């Protein structure tokens, strides 16, 4: 079996899973009953490994970060996130936040398994094991539990609901979708209820007063860096002066002081695992890019990947779920457009970088727009 540029046997995968088997209570001598993969993503290579444990089979997800185009911190990011989600890490002033983060960063291997007494703010996987040493495998890797169910994206594809009016969708399917989107809105709001003392350029800086940054300046600097990077690519180059004018004129929409919240950074239907009968979202996955950010950023991918081709009733359901815990003001959607334009520039650059590094994955990438499609989306926003 191939993991990135490495070859590994099923026995080798079982050896990688030994600490996770211990954390999950699986006998160390139990051999894998089934090993499927790799399922190659845009960033990670993934295996699904099942053990015939007692009383029920146990399935693990082994995820190795194989992409050299990955643009965030070089750690298994859930090792910081999950202790925040269940309150193990205290974010309040005077709670020893920096010391907690440093202790987590110093641990190159470990786990975080949730207990009934300290459940996470939203349903997520257990982190049974992570390894950042790049010794046992030449990549960062993590082992989590497999969440059974169907992604909301798969459900929508199977039911053919895109670009259909609500009245043309069978009522039972519409009810399931409305329930799922309302659940997702509620979950996003719960994530945004987790607030940090300040903004930071990287999650590895959380709790360090010397690394606190001004959000507006950070966002402007990050966007300028994206513009400079985009200038490498001839197809988008003529658009950049207009983009810069739009961005400069829109920057006043960004508050001088905003609230730093937990930002999933890929909150969209492919990452919502649901019960097809009820629409209940039973788990949220893929926090590989999470950051400290602002609420409006989270709506970018949700609108683009999740709601853009659906009847407005489902966006209303999503916003109703969000409104259970969070408030949306009159300039909210205008700010979302500013963040959306910057994100389209980022993913354009990312796609071009993958091409330059020969990291294209046809099986995965065919589900996503090519780089030129993101140029069209930027032009649409500038045209407003």
N, C-alpha and C positions, 0 to 999 in steps of 0.2 A: 504494500500500500504506500502511496506517495503522499508526503506532507511537504508542501512547498517544493524545495529542491532536494528533499531527503526521502529515503525509502525506509519504511518501518514495517515489521511483521506484526500479525495479530498478537503474538506473544510479547513483542516489544510494547505494543499499546497497552496490554494487560499490566505490564510492569509500570508504565507511566501512571496507571490508574490505581496502583496499590494504596497510596495514601487516601485517595477518595473512597476506596472500598472500606477502609478502616473507619473513616468518618461516617459513612452511611450504614455501617453495621453489616457489611457483606463479608463473608468468610474470605480470608486472604488466599485460600487454596481454590476458590471457585474460578473456573475458567470462563471466558466469555461464551455465552450461548449464541450470540449474534453480534457481528460488527459490520456496520454499514458506513460507507464513506470512501474517499472524502467527498463531502458536499462543499464545493468551493464557492466562497462568497467573494465580494469585492475586496475584502480585507483579510478574511480568515479562511482557514481550511478546517472543516468540521467533521467529526466522526460521531456516530451514535452507537453506543456499546451497551448490550443488555446482558445481565447476569441472572441466572435462575436462582434467586435468593429465596429465603423463607421469611414470612409466609407468601410474599408476592415478589415477582421479578422486579429488578431495579435496573433502570436505564440511565446511563450517563451521557452527557454531551461533552466531548473533548474538543476544545477550540484552540487552534494554534494560529497566531498572528504571523502570516507569511508575507504580507505586502510590504514592500519598501516605500510605497507611496503614502503610508499611514501618516496623518498630519497632527497627531495629538501625542500626549505624554507616553513615553516608552515604558509603561507599567500595565499590569492587569488592573484596570481602573475600578472594577467592582470591589476590589479589596478595600478601597476607601469608601466607596458608595454604600455598600451594604451595612457597615456599622453606623452610617449616618441615617439610613432608612429605618433602623430599629431603635435609634437613640443611644446605642452603645457609645458613640462619639457625641459628646455634649457640645453643641454649637453656641451655647450662651456665653456671654462675656464672663471671664473668670472661671470657666469650666475646664481649663487645661487643654484647650483645643489644639494648640500647636504641638504640645507634647504627644497627644494622641496620634496626630497625623505623622509626626516623625517616627514614632514607634511602628506604625503600619508600614511606612516607607522603608524602614530598615529591614523589615522581614521580607526576604526574597521568596520565601515559600510560606504557605499557610492555608487557612480556610476561614469561612464564616458561614456557619449553619444556624439558621433562625430557630428560636425556641417558641413554644406556645405562649410563654409569658412575655416575650418581646417580639411580636410579629412586625414585619416591615410595614411602612406606610401604605404601600400598594403591593399586590401579590407578585413576587418575583421568584427566581430560582434560588436554591441554596448554592453557595460557592464551596464545594466539597474539597477543592484543592486548587492551588495556583502555584506556578513555578516560573520565576523570572530569571533563573540562573543561566539559561541557555546551555546547560551542560547535558542534561538527559535528552534534550531535544534542542536543536539550534534556533529555537523560537520561544518567545513567551507563550505559555499555554495555561489554560484553566480547565477545570472539570466541574460541571454543574449538573443538576438533575434535569431530566427531560420532562417538559410540561406537556401532557397529553392534550389533544384537542386540535382545532383547526385555526389557522390565522384568519383574521377578519378579511385580509386581502384575498386569500384562497376562497373564502366563502363568497365574496362578491364576484370573483371571477367565475365560480361554478354556477352561480345563480343568474349571471348575465344582467346585472342591475345598472351598469354604467350607461349614462346618457339616456336613461329611461325616466319618464315622469312617475311620480309616486302612484298615481292611479293605474299605471300599467304594470306595476309590480304586485304579485300575489300578496294578499294581506298578511298571511303568516310570515312570509319572508321579510316584508316591510317592518313588522313588529320586532323580529329578531334583530334587524339592522338598527332600528331606532334604539333598542335596548343596549346594543353593543356600543353605539356611538355615545349614548348618554353615560354609560359606564366609563368609557375612555375619557370623556370630558371631566367626569368626577375625579378620575385618577390623575389627569394632568393637573387639576386644581390642587390635589393633595400634594403632589410633588412641589408645586409652586408655594405651598404653605411652609415648606422647609426653607428658611432664610439663613443667610450667612452674615457674619459680621461686616464683610466688605467684598468687593470684587477682587479677583486675582487673575493674573495672566495664565496661570496653570493650576490645576487642582493640587499639584504637589506643593504649592505655596500657601494653601489654606491655613489660616491661623497665624501667619507670620506678618506682624504689623509692618515690617520693612518692605514687604512685597505687595501691599495693598495698592490698588490702582484706581484711577478715575475711569468709570465705565465709558463715558462719552469719548474721552481721549483714547482709551483702549480700542473701542470700536472703530474710531476714525483711523487709528494707526494700522489696525488689522486690515481695514478696507484699502488703505493706500498700498499696503504690501500686496494685496490681491491684484490691484490695478497694475502695479509694477511688474508682477509676475505675468499677468495676462498679456503684457506688451511683447512677450516672447512669441506669441502665437499670431500669425498674420491675419487669420480670419476675423478675429475680434478686435484687432488693433484700431480700425477706423471708428469703432463705437466708443472707445475709451474716453475721448474728450467730452462727449455728451454724457457719459456715465458720471464723470467727475463733476460736471456742472449740476446734474440732478442730485448727486450725493451732497455736494456742498450746500445746495439750496434746501435740502430736506433735513439737514443735520439739526436744525432748530427744533424739529419735532421730537428729538431725543432729549428727555429731561436731563438737567444738570445733575440731579440726584435721583437715582432709581434704586429699586429694591433688588439686591442680589439673591437669586433663588436657585434651587436645584433645577437644572435644565437637561433633560434627557438627550436632546440633540438629534434624535432619530425617531421621534414620536409619530408613528404612522402605522396604518393597518397591517403591514407585514409583521409588525412586532407586537401585535395583540393576539393572544391565544384565547379562543372563545369556545363556549358550549354552543353547538349549532342548534340545539333545541330551544334554548332560552335567550341566547344572545349575551349571557353573562360572560364578561371577560375574566378568565381564570388566571391569567398571568401576563406580565409585560416583560419583554426580553430585549437583548441587544443594547446594553448601556455602554458599549465600548467607546462612545464618543462623548460621554456626559461631561458637563462643565458647570461652572457657576456663571449664570447668565441672567437675562431678563425675560419676563413672561412672554412678550411679543414674539421673541425668537422661536418659541416652541410651536407657534401657529403656522410657521412657514411650511415645513414639510407636511404638517397635518392638512393644510389647505391644498398643497400641490399634489401630494401622493394620495390623500385620503378622501377629499371632499370635492375636488374640482369637477369631476365628471358625474356627480351624483345630484339627485333632486335636492333642492334647498332644505327640505324637511329634515334631512339627516344632519346638516350643519346646525339647524335649530336644535335638534336633539343633543348634539355635542355641546353647544353653547349652554343649553339648559343644565347639563351635567356640570359644566365648568362653573356656572353661576351659583351652584350650591355652596361653593367655598371662596370664589374669587369674583371680583368686579371688573367689568370692561368699560372704559370710558370712551368718549366720543372720538378721540384721536387715535384710538387703538389700532384700527385697520390701516390708517395711513402710516403708522409706525411699522406695522407688519410689512407693508410694501417696501419700506426702506431696508429692512432686514432681509426681505426676500431677494431684492436686487443684489445685495452683497452675497447672499448664499448662492444665487445662480452663477455669480462670478467665481466663487470658490469651487463649485462642483464642475464648472467648465474647466478650470485650471487642473482640478484633480483628474478628470477624464483625459485631458491632454497629457498630463504627467504619466498616467498609466500607459498610454500609447507609446510615449517616449521611452519608458522603461520596459516595454514589451510585456506588460502585465495584463493585457486584455484577456478576459475570460468570456468566450463567446456564449457559453451556456447561461451565465449570469447576466452579462452585459446586455443581452438582447432584450431583457425586461426593462432596461433603463434607457432614457434618451441619450443619443449621441451628443457630443459637445456642442454641435451647431444648434441643437434644439434649445439649449440654455441661452445661446445668443438671441434666439427669437423671443424668449421670455423676457430677457433684459430689454429688448427693443419695445416689447409690449408695455412694460412699466414706464419706460422713458416716453412713450407715446401718450400716456395719460396726461 
